[in-house]
Amino acid sequence: MSRLLALHANPKGKATLDILWDGATAMVRSTDSPGNINQALIELGATICKPRDPLCKTCPLSPHCNAYLESQVRILPSLRNY
């Protein structure tokens, strides 16, 4: 959730936890199968959105992931020099 929201804050801080829980709650409220969403997020974190070396280009959420989108904006200007 931190990457999806591009939340650059201490993940153990109360304010940060409140934001993360609000985001997670919004995701599961938007579906009739909150358990499936929860399980999918767990699998995504274990296989694609890993703490080290995430596989962003293969992630089904990358078009909606603010951290991924931020990383693309930082990369693009450096490509102009080539």
CORVENWO-V529300 format. One record per backbone hydrogen bond with DSSP energy under -0.5 kcal/mol. NH is the residue of the N-H (numbers start at 1). CO is the residue of the C=O. E is the energy in kcal/mol with one decimal. If there is no record, write none. Layout:
nh=NH co=CO e=E
nh=NH co=CO e=E
This chain:
nh=5 co=1 e=-2.4
nh=6 co=2 e=-0.6
nh=6 co=3 e=-0.8
nh=7 co=2 e=-2.9
nh=8 co=6 e=-0.9
nh=9 co=7 e=-1.2
nh=13 co=10 e=-1.6
nh=17 co=13 e=-2.9
nh=18 co=14 e=-2.5
nh=19 co=15 e=-1.9
nh=20 co=16 e=-2.7
nh=21 co=17 e=-2.9
nh=22 co=18 e=-2.3
nh=23 co=19 e=-2.4
nh=24 co=20 e=-2.6
nh=25 co=21 e=-2.8
nh=26 co=22 e=-2.2
nh=27 co=23 e=-1.8
nh=28 co=24 e=-2.1
nh=29 co=25 e=-2.0
nh=30 co=26 e=-0.9
nh=31 co=28 e=-1.0
nh=36 co=33 e=-0.5
nh=37 co=33 e=-1.8
nh=38 co=34 e=-2.6
nh=39 co=35 e=-2.5
nh=40 co=36 e=-2.5
nh=41 co=37 e=-2.4
nh=42 co=38 e=-2.0
nh=43 co=39 e=-2.5
nh=44 co=40 e=-2.6
nh=45 co=41 e=-2.3
nh=46 co=42 e=-1.7
nh=47 co=43 e=-1.9
nh=48 co=44 e=-2.4
nh=49 co=44 e=-2.9
nh=50 co=48 e=-1.5
nh=55 co=48 e=-2.7
nh=56 co=54 e=-1.0
nh=58 co=55 e=-1.5
nh=59 co=56 e=-1.3
nh=62 co=59 e=-1.2
nh=64 co=61 e=-2.2
nh=65 co=61 e=-0.8
nh=65 co=62 e=-0.8
nh=66 co=4 e=-2.3
nh=66 co=64 e=-0.7
nh=67 co=3 e=-1.9
nh=69 co=65 e=-2.5
nh=70 co=66 e=-2.4
nh=71 co=67 e=-2.1
nh=72 co=68 e=-1.9
nh=73 co=69 e=-1.7
nh=74 co=70 e=-1.8
nh=75 co=71 e=-1.6
nh=76 co=72 e=-2.2
nh=77 co=73 e=-0.9
nh=78 co=74 e=-0.6
nh=78 co=75 e=-0.6
nh=79 co=75 e=-1.0
nh=79 co=76 e=-1.0
nh=80 co=76 e=-0.7
nh=80 co=77 e=-0.9
nh=81 co=78 e=-0.8
nh=82 co=79 e=-1.5
